[in-house]
Every structure is written in C-alpha cells, then in structure tokens.
C-alpha cells in the first residue's frame, strides 16, 4: 500500500482523538516525559509544518520546524497543520522527491517514501499518546500496525534515545501475550500499561 495512504490514515486517527480535547485538557500530562498535552500538540503541529515544507522542497529551513506555543487554539491549529501535511504529501510527484529533515541531522535528506514512513510511525504513536493523556480508548488499525512494524524495528535503539528531545525512549519489554500494537509501543519506549 502507498505510504501516503497509511500516513493519511494515521494522521486522521490522530485528528479524531485530538478533537476530543478541550482547552481544560491542555495541562494534562502525556506519555512523553515532561510534556503536557499542550506541549505535545505544539510539537505535533510543528512536525506537520516541517514535513509539509520538506515535501515541497523547503524543509531545510529550520524555522518551518520551530515549535510555537498554541495556547487555547491548540486543537484547531493541529487540525489545520494535519490537513496541510496531508495535502502536501498528496501532491503529484511527491514520492519522487527528496525530503530535507534537519531535525535528524544537519544536511540530512531522505527519499520521500522513507521520510513519509518516519512521519507515519510518529503519528501512529502520537495518536496513542494523546489518547493516553485524555484517558480515552485508542485502537490502531491492524493494517497500520503491520505496516509500522518494520519501520519501528529499524529505529535505532541506542544512546540517541537518551538525548533530550529524542523521538523515542529506549525500548522496554512488553508484557507476555501483549497485542502487536502494545509490543510496537514498547519497542519505541512507550509503556502500554
């Protein structure tokens, strides 16, 4: 299946759960250490802007990746940014492009399918993060979990995960008999419990 369609479905699922948040929820803690829901939504929004810029050839500009406080506008700002990135990824010829992703390292570029794969797994996990923060159920589509599995396995599990701002924490052991998505979350340093 086209990575853009997988990503679109993961982003749509994240939009559905974010839509459940109210201004009163923005101070809630998240599974992302030290981040409130407001912090997480600001990060997610900035990443959408950065990846949309990368899809259009301007991702090397660090200003497009800058996290901005969203205040009470966090939910509609997130929705707008999600629509923006899905539109950018849907453009003709996008899969033939190279994405500049300076957050991965200065001057680093990636083929579009690989870069969109990074975005896809991030939003599959961040949808769960938001749901955990809100205390609501989040069910990842089995097809998305299967598509994300090899991407998650390729994420280096080394000292880079200990750096401030690392996308994922060191992996942990999933409980015996855990569902595939729970195992994926543990692989990426989340605690399904």
N, C-alpha and C positions, 0 to 999 in steps of 0.2 A: 504494500500500500504506500502511496505517496506520503512522505514525511510531513508535508504541509497539511494534509488532511488529519493525520494523527495529532499534529500540533494544534490545529484548529479545534479539534475535539477536546483536547486537554485544556486549552485556554477557555473554551466555552464552559467546561465544567468548573473551572476556577471562577468564572464570571457568575455562575449560578450560586456558588457558595458565598462569594463576596457580596452579592446582592442581599444576603440575609443580615449583613452587618448594619448597625446603626451608629450614629455619632457616639453614643454612650459606650459602644463596644471597643472603640479605638484604643483605649488604655489597657485592654486585656493582654495578658502575656501570651506568647506563642511558643511553639516548639523550637524556634530559632533563639538560641541563648541570648538573653539581654534585650530582645526586641519585643515591643508591643505590637499590637495589630496595626497601629498607625505606621510604625517603622517598617513592618513587613509590606504593607500596601504601598508605601513610598518606594521601597526597593523594587517591588514587582512592577510598578508603574514605570520607574526609570529604566528597568531592563527592557520593557516593551518598547520604549522610545529608542533605546540604544540598538536593539535588534532591528527595528524598523529602519533606522538610519543605515545600519550595516547592509540591509537588503537593497537599499537604494544607493549604496556606494559612498556614504558619508559616515560610516561607523568609526573611522579613525579619530574623529573629533571627540575628545574626551568630554566636552560639555554636553553632548547628547546623552551621556550615561550618568550625568550628575543626579544624585538623589535630592529631591526637593521636598520639604515638609508640605503635606497636602491639607492639613487642618481638617475642618469638617467636610471638605469637598473630596475626601479620600475615595469614597465609593464611586461617584460619577467620574472622577479623574481616572480611576483604574479602568472603568468600563471604556472610556474614550481611548485610553492607551492600548487596551486589548484590541479594540476594533482597528486601531491604526496598524498594529503589527500584523494582524491577520490580513488586512488589505495589502500591506507591503509584501508579505510572503506569497500572496496570490497573483502578483504581477507576472505577466508573460516573461519568460526567460530567466526568472529569478533563480532557478535551480542550476543555471549555467554560470552564476556569478560566484565571486569570492567575497566573503564577509570579513571585514576588519573587526576584530574583537579585542580591543586594547585592554580590557579587564582581565584577559587571560595572559597578557604579557605584551610589552611594548612591541609594536610592529607585527604582531601575530595575525595571520589571516587563515581562514578555513574555507574549504569548499562549502557551498550553500547547504547541501544536504546534511553535512556533518554539523554545521552551525545551527541549523534548524533543529537537529536532533538534541543539541545541548539545551535549546530553548524548550523543547518538548518535555524533556525529563524534568527540567526545573519547574515547569508549571503543573505537571502531574503531581509532583511532591508539594509544591506551594499550595495547590488546591486543598490537599490534606492538611497542611499547616494551618490554613485559615479555618477549616472546619474544626480542627482541634481547639483553636483559640475560641471559637464560638460555641463549642460544645454540641455541634450538630454532626449528623452522620455524613460520611463521605464514602461513596462506593466508586472505586476506579473501574472503568470498563475493562473487562478481561483482555480484550484485544489491545488496549493501550498498555496494559501491564506487560503483556508478552512482547510488544514492540519495544518497550522501555528496558526490558531485562538485559539485553546485550549492551545497551548504552550504559546502564548502571554498572555492569561488570567492567567496563572499560575505564571508569572513573578511577584515577589513581588513589589508592588508599595508603597514603604515606604522610610524611611530616607536613605537606602542604595543607592537609586538612586541619592542622593545628593553628594555622596562621589566622590572625584577626580578619574577619570578613570572608573566611573560606565558605564556599557554597555549601559544602557538606562537612559534617563532623566525621571523625573516624568511625568505621563500621562497628556494629555491635552484633551479638548473636541474637537471632530471632528465636522465640520460644519454639520448642519442638512441635511440629504439626502446624506451624503458622501458615496462613494463607500466602500465596505468592506475592501479593502486594505488600503484606506485612514484612516478608523477607526482603523485598526490594527496599522498603523504607529503612530497615535495619542495616542493609548493605550501604545505604547512604547516610548513616549516622543518626537516623531518627529512631525514636522508641515507640513502636506501635502501641505499647501499653500506656 
